[in-house]
Amino acid sequence: MAADACDLAIAGLDAEDRLMPDSAAAFPSTEPVLGLIDGRVDDLVALTQDLIRIPTINPPGDFYTPCAELIGERLRRRGFEVAYLRAEGTPGDSDRYPRINVVARRESGRPGPCVHFNSHIDVVEPGAGWTVDPFGGLLKDGKVYGRGACDMKGGLAASIVAVEALIDSGIELPGAIEVSGTADEESGGYGGVAWLAERGWFSPPRVDHVIIPEPLNVDRVCIGHRGVWWAEIETKGRIAHGSMPFLGDSAIRHMSAVLEKFEHELYPALGERRSEMPVAPDGARTSSLNINSLHGGQGEGFDGLPAPLVADSCRMIIDRRFLIEESLEDVKGEVQGLLESLVRERPGFTYGLRDLFAVAPTMADRDGPVATATAEAIRRVLGRPAQFICSPGTYDQKHVDRIGKLKDCIAYGPGVLDLAHQPDEWVGIDDMIASAKVMALSAAALLTRER
């Protein structure tokens, strides 16, 4: 994301006017923690490299178990109780590719809240265009390279180092700290946070505050995200010999009419809608529609010549991102209304519309405990006010909010979101150090705040 896209032009979004009351008292005796983190740079880099070197590619869900065990066994040695949880029956889960999650919890022995750091362990496939080994964990010029370095194994490593520094600092903190490594965020999170949330792992009173170290820039507090609706539209026709197309009815031509409706009616309407959510970059503050894929006629994936046929089916996957001011019902109705207008206007037009995935927009209170504590920690560590943003795409906050019924959840972590899923993905060491300090200070403040 471009830095100037986060100025946001909304009064009051800079954190300097939203600091915690009596912020000095909110961070008691935390200077030793910052020094401990400064002394653990090599450990932070090594942990990030170790995580990157486990190629947890999703799909299909490779190597989740060894990655979860790396996290769990490290935290077990630091006094955490560790649970390994397989999300059996979720999409993609199998004996070959088990959806393994790890949740580690350390109780202080004193009553108090629970602060939870959640990171997903899966990464997307490397793809082409790399100039370094995508799973080598190369350290060069103050950066660690590899698939998942930015999204989000650097953030996971920083959260682990942060909580270990808190433990070693000797600060007496009440309550509990949790760290989790969860599956399948890149494919919707249903084998990870959603499954855990359905079983109470992300609900009060077990958990009170959640920080997700996604790569949204080290000086930003992400309080939510836009909504999403994925759907498949199928236009239908009648098969016939390609030399006599007048005896058939081309589903592809019917789909071209859908595309024309989108171009001349839907896209202009979406471009006129603008959200009050502080979505970054600025272009994502409007509604959007992406055509994810389009296929009609005969199947692909063979080297021979096609048969001469009129296409009797054409399918299109749409990815509709919507604003907090829009309802999912209206979003669906708008597309269906255009399709119904074609039924009336175009002879022989028939269609199918199938839901694939839907998530409502979510936004935490920017004056809530976790957002405010993190913003104040950013100010202390970086010496400048935090910026509050919302993400254009979804992440696992949706499940914490919708299923876990826990509103006090934000995303904060190292890394530049623009680098996610790109060749030669990297995370900066300085950003990881800074974010570890911010997460440690945030956790200390949240654990000691008056409830």
C-alpha positions as MATLAB code, in Angstrom:
seq = 'MAADACDLAIAGLDAEDRLMPDSAAAFPSTEPVLGLIDGRVDDLVALTQDLIRIPTINPPGDFYTPCAELIGERLRRRGFEVAYLRAEGTPGDSDRYPRINVVARRESGRPGPCVHFNSHIDVVEPGAGWTVDPFGGLLKDGKVYGRGACDMKGGLAASIVAVEALIDSGIELPGAIEVSGTADEESGGYGGVAWLAERGWFSPPRVDHVIIPEPLNVDRVCIGHRGVWWAEIETKGRIAHGSMPFLGDSAIRHMSAVLEKFEHELYPALGERRSEMPVAPDGARTSSLNINSLHGGQGEGFDGLPAPLVADSCRMIIDRRFLIEESLEDVKGEVQGLLESLVRERPGFTYGLRDLFAVAPTMADRDGPVATATAEAIRRVLGRPAQFICSPGTYDQKHVDRIGKLKDCIAYGPGVLDLAHQPDEWVGIDDMIASAKVMALSAAALLTRER';
ca = [
       0.000    0.000    0.000;
       1.183    3.518   -0.736;
       2.042    5.461    2.405;
       0.062    8.536    1.367;
      -3.037    6.378    0.970;
      -3.188    6.069    4.747;
      -3.532    9.777    5.510;
      -7.222    8.957    5.122;
      -8.506   12.500    5.513;
     -10.810   11.502    8.352;
     -10.700   13.760   11.367;
      -9.363   12.170   14.508;
      -7.837    9.015   13.052;
      -4.265    9.816   14.056;
      -3.442    8.150   17.337;
      -1.832   11.177   18.969;
      -5.297   12.383   19.946;
      -6.395    8.926   21.073;
      -3.772    7.946   23.610;
      -4.686    5.840   26.617;
      -5.509    7.854   29.729;
      -2.465    8.082   31.978;
      -0.403    6.265   29.355;
       2.708    6.193   31.523;
       0.832    4.146   34.103;
      -0.459    1.902   31.340;
       3.075    0.648   30.610;
       4.556   -0.105   34.043;
       8.303   -0.792   34.179;
       8.551   -2.009   30.603;
      11.980   -0.638   29.693;
      13.678   -3.984   30.463;
      11.448   -5.649   27.879;
      12.641   -3.327   25.113;
      16.268   -4.029   25.986;
      15.686   -7.767   25.957;
      14.160   -7.583   22.483;
      17.100   -5.514   21.217;
      19.386   -8.286   22.444;
      17.496  -11.013   20.597;
      17.813   -9.893   17.016;
      19.732  -13.008   15.968;
      17.153  -15.229   17.634;
      14.288  -13.388   15.934;
      15.943  -13.727   12.528;
      16.746  -17.414   13.077;
      13.172  -18.201   14.129;
      11.819  -16.407   11.060;
      14.185  -18.368    8.833;
      13.214  -21.657   10.477;
       9.530  -20.945    9.873;
      10.106  -19.945    6.239;
      12.074  -23.140    5.602;
       8.973  -25.201    6.345;
       7.026  -24.909    3.034;
       3.478  -24.776    4.405;
       1.910  -24.235    0.981;
      -1.871  -23.944    0.840;
      -3.394  -25.500   -1.131;
      -2.882  -28.348   -0.508;
      -1.777  -27.768    3.111;
       1.781  -29.081    3.178;
       3.846  -29.498    6.357;
       1.373  -27.964    8.817;
       2.309  -30.478   11.512;
       6.078  -29.791   11.665;
       5.433  -26.047   11.582;
       2.910  -26.277   14.428;
       5.333  -28.444   16.393;
       8.184  -25.966   15.924;
       6.005  -23.279   17.494;
       4.516  -25.468   20.187;
       7.711  -27.098   21.391;
       9.498  -23.764   21.634;
       6.707  -22.312   23.742;
       6.365  -25.466   25.844;
       9.956  -24.938   26.965;
       8.912  -21.474   28.164;
       6.154  -22.763   30.412;
       3.217  -22.718   27.998;
       0.593  -25.443   27.953;
       0.371  -26.534   24.316;
      -2.541  -28.068   22.422;
      -2.388  -29.455   18.894;
      -5.823  -29.437   17.321;
      -6.788  -31.022   14.021;
      -9.783  -29.461   12.280;
     -11.186  -32.744   11.034;
     -13.816  -32.555    8.332;
     -12.975  -29.018    7.232;
     -12.262  -28.257    3.560;
      -8.991  -29.867    2.484;
      -8.450  -31.868    5.670;
      -7.191  -35.423    5.114;
      -4.739  -37.848    6.651;
      -2.211  -36.680    4.079;
      -2.930  -32.982    4.653;
      -4.261  -32.675    8.217;
      -5.417  -29.215    9.242;
      -3.268  -28.936   12.369;
      -3.468  -25.884   14.625;
      -1.396  -25.107   17.700;
      -2.564  -23.039   20.672;
      -0.149  -22.296   23.525;
      -1.273  -20.705   26.798;
       0.730  -19.462   29.788;
      -1.124  -18.639   32.972;
       0.388  -16.176   35.428;
      -1.401  -17.662   38.421;
      -3.083  -14.332   39.107;
      -6.596  -13.386   37.947;
      -6.697  -11.176   34.877;
      -7.474  -10.982   31.177;
      -6.026  -13.049   28.346;
      -4.129  -11.496   25.456;
      -3.923  -13.733   22.383;
      -1.512  -13.411   19.441;
      -2.823  -15.297   16.410;
      -0.843  -15.982   13.224;
      -1.627  -18.221   10.288;
       1.072  -20.718    9.342;
       0.002  -21.359    5.739;
       1.489  -19.589    2.739;
       0.515  -19.378   -0.917;
       2.513  -21.170   -3.608;
       5.736  -19.432   -4.652;
       4.861  -18.994   -8.333;
       7.388  -17.818  -10.898;
       9.775  -14.873  -10.903;
      11.920  -15.548   -7.843;
      15.600  -14.647   -7.852;
      16.217  -16.372   -4.489;
      15.131  -19.709   -3.035;
      11.535  -19.091   -1.855;
      12.054  -21.442    1.080;
      15.691  -20.710    1.808;
      15.222  -17.925    4.358;
      17.988  -15.824    2.813;
      19.305  -13.015    5.034;
      20.526  -10.075    2.974;
      20.771   -6.300    3.482;
      18.691   -6.295    6.648;
      15.890   -8.394    5.155;
      14.783  -12.010    5.409;
      13.528  -13.388    2.090;
      11.115  -16.197    1.399;
       7.526  -17.153    0.786;
       5.637  -16.150    3.917;
       8.383  -13.867    5.226;
       6.036  -10.909    5.077;
       2.714  -12.777    5.175;
       3.102  -13.672    7.995;
       5.929  -15.733    9.463;
       7.901  -12.607   10.324;
       4.950  -11.407   12.392;
       4.562  -14.813   14.027;
       8.234  -14.849   15.016;
       8.002  -11.283   16.349;
       5.002  -12.166   18.531;
       6.822  -15.173   20.011;
       9.940  -13.138   20.802;
       7.717  -10.418   22.294;
       5.988  -12.731   24.768;
       9.252  -14.478   25.658;
      10.803  -11.100   26.462;
       7.825  -10.234   28.657;
       8.270  -13.490   30.566;
      12.013  -12.995   31.010;
      11.683   -9.355   32.064;
      10.396  -10.324   35.499;
       7.435   -7.962   35.220;
       4.607   -9.307   37.352;
       1.675   -9.566   34.980;
      -1.751  -10.982   35.815;
      -3.924  -13.067   33.535;
      -2.724  -15.191   30.646;
      -0.927  -14.948   27.319;
      -1.763  -17.149   24.334;
       0.032  -17.660   21.032;
      -1.529  -19.627   18.189;
      -0.426  -20.837   14.782;
      -3.470  -21.624   12.685;
      -4.241  -23.235    9.354;
      -5.785  -22.194    6.079;
      -6.134  -18.419    6.407;
      -5.142  -18.089    2.761;
      -8.162  -20.204    1.747;
     -10.701  -18.712    4.133;
      -9.587  -19.880    7.568;
     -12.193  -22.642    7.904;
      -9.646  -25.226    9.011;
      -8.067  -22.745   11.393;
      -9.538  -19.811   13.291;
     -13.129  -20.483   12.190;
     -12.974  -24.068   13.443;
     -11.350  -23.016   16.716;
     -13.813  -20.164   17.219;
     -16.732  -22.556   16.811;
     -15.309  -24.464   19.792;
     -14.788  -21.466   22.053;
     -11.066  -20.932   21.629;
     -11.560  -17.269   20.620;
     -14.420  -16.280   22.919;
     -14.670  -14.542   26.288;
     -14.005  -15.397   29.062;
     -11.198  -17.563   27.688;
      -9.779  -14.725   25.562;
     -10.281  -10.955   25.982;
      -8.009   -9.280   23.431;
      -6.609  -10.536   20.106;
      -3.732   -9.162   18.015;
      -3.150  -10.695   14.569;
       0.378   -9.841   13.293;
      -0.592   -9.433    9.621;
       1.736   -7.301    7.449;
      -0.025   -3.934    7.346;
       3.025   -1.714    7.964;
       4.700   -1.266   11.307;
       3.022    2.068   12.165;
      -0.588    1.075   11.395;
      -3.348   -0.396   13.504;
      -5.815   -2.282   11.319;
      -9.241   -2.303   12.949;
     -11.251   -4.196   10.331;
     -11.891   -5.060    6.721;
     -14.390   -4.791    3.890;
     -16.916   -7.520    3.191;
     -16.631  -10.105    0.434;
     -19.037  -12.153   -1.652;
     -17.738  -14.766   -4.057;
     -20.248  -16.287   -6.441;
     -20.423  -18.332   -9.624;
     -22.625  -17.180  -12.476;
     -23.445  -19.751  -15.136;
     -25.140  -18.900  -18.391;
     -26.756  -21.762  -20.242;
     -27.176  -22.523  -23.928;
     -27.844  -25.393  -26.324;
     -25.111  -27.528  -27.860;
     -24.912  -27.839  -31.668;
     -22.379  -28.400  -34.445;
     -19.951  -25.506  -34.766;
     -20.578  -25.260  -38.495;
     -24.266  -24.616  -37.817;
     -24.319  -22.369  -34.753;
     -27.835  -21.176  -35.667;
     -29.095  -24.595  -34.537;
     -27.701  -24.037  -31.042;
     -27.578  -21.249  -28.495;
     -24.185  -20.032  -27.323;
     -23.800  -19.717  -23.564;
     -20.656  -17.666  -24.175;
     -22.601  -15.036  -26.103;
     -25.103  -14.910  -23.246;
     -22.221  -14.350  -20.829;
     -21.000  -11.481  -23.000;
     -24.332   -9.807  -22.329;
     -23.701  -10.195  -18.594;
     -20.281   -8.585  -18.973;
     -21.815   -5.731  -20.927;
     -24.333   -5.149  -18.124;
     -21.474   -5.088  -15.644;
     -19.462   -2.611  -17.712;
     -22.280   -0.163  -18.393;
     -24.394   -0.450  -15.242;
     -22.712   -2.200  -12.305;
     -19.158   -0.831  -12.448;
     -20.285    2.816  -12.714;
     -22.645    2.335   -9.765;
     -19.928    0.755   -7.612;
     -17.509    3.561   -8.378;
     -19.893    6.129   -6.931;
     -20.017    4.481   -3.493;
     -17.459    5.536   -0.923;
     -17.050    4.265    2.616;
     -16.385    6.105    5.836;
     -14.270    3.103    6.859;
     -10.581    4.125    6.803;
      -9.722    1.542    4.138;
      -6.230    1.716    2.687;
      -5.214    2.179   -0.054;
      -7.613    4.967   -0.858;
      -8.900    3.275   -4.018;
     -10.335    0.481   -1.883;
     -12.708    2.859   -0.118;
     -15.151    2.265   -2.960;
     -17.085   -0.904   -3.735;
     -15.348   -3.202   -6.184;
     -15.930   -6.214   -8.415;
     -13.242   -8.480   -9.814;
     -13.887  -11.176  -12.390;
     -11.801  -13.968  -10.950;
     -12.177  -16.454  -13.802;
     -14.222  -17.096  -16.924;
     -14.638  -20.348  -18.815;
     -17.030  -21.496  -21.500;
     -17.337  -24.438  -23.806;
     -15.003  -27.406  -23.865;
     -12.587  -28.232  -21.113;
      -8.987  -27.092  -21.162;
      -5.772  -28.921  -20.402;
      -5.275  -30.993  -23.555;
      -2.944  -30.485  -26.515;
      -5.200  -31.593  -29.354;
      -7.627  -29.617  -31.463;
     -11.089  -28.836  -30.063;
     -14.296  -30.342  -31.414;
     -16.657  -28.029  -33.375;
     -19.331  -27.350  -30.757;
     -21.555  -24.480  -29.669;
     -20.966  -23.893  -25.951;
     -23.906  -24.956  -23.806;
     -22.394  -23.603  -20.573;
     -20.264  -20.644  -19.539;
     -19.166  -19.989  -15.962;
     -17.768  -16.875  -14.323;
     -16.474  -16.451  -10.764;
     -16.981  -12.972   -9.332;
     -15.270  -11.439   -6.320;
     -17.387   -8.600   -4.948;
     -15.887   -6.477   -2.148;
     -18.406   -4.371   -0.300;
     -18.527   -1.625    2.287;
     -19.813   -1.483    5.824;
     -22.577    0.777    4.505;
     -23.845   -2.021    2.215;
     -25.724   -5.165    3.216;
     -24.932   -8.590    1.814;
     -28.577   -8.935    0.802;
     -28.394   -5.763   -1.293;
     -25.053   -6.803   -2.826;
     -26.504  -10.109   -3.988;
     -29.759   -8.516   -5.079;
     -27.976   -6.013   -7.279;
     -26.284   -8.755   -9.330;
     -29.398  -10.892   -9.473;
     -31.408   -7.893  -10.612;
     -29.107   -7.407  -13.604;
     -29.382  -11.098  -14.483;
     -33.166  -10.980  -14.246;
     -33.240   -7.958  -16.536;
     -31.410  -10.056  -19.146;
     -34.013  -12.807  -18.783;
     -36.621  -10.238  -19.815;
     -34.545   -8.548  -22.518;
     -32.607  -11.377  -24.181;
     -34.329  -14.331  -25.909;
     -33.217  -17.687  -24.537;
     -31.237  -16.236  -21.626;
     -31.151  -18.531  -18.605;
     -28.667  -18.522  -15.755;
     -27.622  -20.048  -12.463;
     -26.219  -18.114   -9.494;
     -24.349  -19.985   -6.771;
     -22.890  -18.586   -3.555;
     -19.301  -19.638   -2.866;
     -18.217  -17.536    0.099;
     -19.494  -14.508    1.984;
     -18.198  -12.443    4.909;
     -19.702   -9.242    6.258;
     -17.507   -6.193    6.840;
     -16.117   -5.891   10.352;
     -14.596   -3.016   12.276;
     -13.371   -2.935   15.868;
     -13.736    0.156   18.041;
     -10.693    2.353   17.428;
     -11.150    3.575   21.004;
     -11.289    0.003   22.333;
      -8.613   -1.440   24.617;
      -6.510   -3.352   22.069;
      -6.515   -0.634   19.405;
      -5.686    2.085   21.898;
      -2.959    0.097   23.647;
      -1.317   -0.792   20.324;
      -1.487    2.786   19.061;
       0.152    4.077   22.226;
       2.849    1.416   21.980;
       3.547    2.485   18.376;
       3.948    6.060   19.554;
       6.384    4.993   22.266;
       8.472    2.719   20.057;
       8.477    4.642   16.778;
       8.101    8.177   18.106;
       5.193    9.017   15.834;
       1.427    8.563   15.955;
      -0.162    5.397   14.675;
      -2.564    5.404   11.757;
      -5.854    3.539   11.993;
      -6.795    1.695    8.811;
      -9.076   -1.035    7.514;
      -7.925   -3.726    5.124;
      -9.318   -4.016    1.568;
      -9.326   -7.806    1.923;
     -10.415  -10.052    4.742;
      -8.297  -11.909    7.282;
      -9.101  -14.028   10.334;
     -10.585  -11.158   12.349;
     -13.836  -12.046   10.587;
     -14.037  -15.355   12.439;
     -12.994  -13.924   15.807;
     -15.771  -11.341   15.484;
     -18.555  -13.295   13.776;
     -18.107  -16.720   15.402;
     -16.143  -15.966   18.563;
     -18.254  -12.884   19.361;
     -15.071  -11.116   20.420;
     -14.933   -7.533   19.184;
     -11.624   -6.424   20.704;
      -9.461   -7.726   17.858;
      -7.067   -5.879   15.552;
      -4.297   -6.666   13.078;
      -0.825   -5.302   13.719;
       2.498   -6.624   12.532;
       5.695   -6.077   10.542;
       5.952   -6.149    6.787;
       4.618   -4.269    3.787;
       1.337   -5.682    2.519;
       2.278   -4.918   -1.103;
       4.977   -7.613   -0.848;
       2.581  -10.370    0.198;
       2.198  -13.165   -2.407;
       4.865  -11.518   -4.595;
       8.124  -13.045   -5.888;
      11.120  -12.271   -3.661;
       8.846  -11.565   -0.691;
      10.764  -10.215    2.313;
      10.381   -8.772    5.786;
      12.679   -6.144    7.276;
      14.576   -6.988   10.447;
      14.150   -3.479   11.865;
      10.399   -3.743   11.379;
      10.303   -7.108   13.135;
      12.205   -5.695   16.107;
       9.949   -2.644   16.297;
       6.779   -4.708   16.019;
       7.978   -7.134   18.703;
       8.452   -4.169   21.027;
       5.012   -2.811   20.169;
       3.373   -6.177   20.770;
       5.166   -6.626   24.100;
       4.148   -3.169   25.314;
       0.575   -3.680   24.109;
       0.278   -6.993   25.940;
       1.680   -5.512   29.156;
      -0.767   -2.612   28.996;
      -3.759   -4.851   28.286;
      -2.904   -7.293   31.056;
      -2.546   -4.527   33.656;
      -5.386   -2.176   32.647;
      -8.300   -1.659   34.987;
     -11.318   -3.596   33.791;
];
